[in-house]
């Protein structure tokens, strides 16, 4: 079966523009996660959805970041008024059940470059 | 102090050596994950542990809940094991990551 897919794979945008990143989880996976990995840095947890709801949005770096998930499937991460410090690889993962005792399956990531 | 600490940060080994990577955490968790990230960025989940020990091929992961410590062992290491190994813990509503251990195995 298909794994987690993300689009676009690469995105170059000018500072100040809005970008939307998409994640398609594995079919049937109820939990979906967004992470960020800046160049040479570790993984940073952004947000987690169980179904369509996100219990805790405090991991989002600023109010320019928002995420939604509809129909318990596809999720979009939107960054408004992008800044150069937003440049990073944005990774999505999904799991069969809620955060904790379920293995996570990672997508290939979207590499975002803000010029 | 980070909530999840890994050691060592960097590790080099000769092919065939036994390797241990350690992870300590300071928060309450529901599970601990070991992830592997190869050059080029793809991340694979190796183990998810809530107690005891798990084994997949040459990889073994253990966790001691009382001591808040986990270890990842690689037996008979091979150059293809070269990657960054990341420990992450599931704490309510988020994952907390260690900074990773960069492993290089030379032939």
Interface residues (C-beta under 8 A of the other chain):
Chain A: X33 X35 X37 X42 X43 X44 X45 X48 X55 X56 X59 X89 X91 X93 X99 X100 X101 X102 X103 X104 X105 X106 X108 X109
Chain B: X30 X31 X33 X35 X41 X42 X43 X44 X45 X48 X50 X86 X88 X90 X92 X93 X94 X95 X96 X97 X98 X99 X100
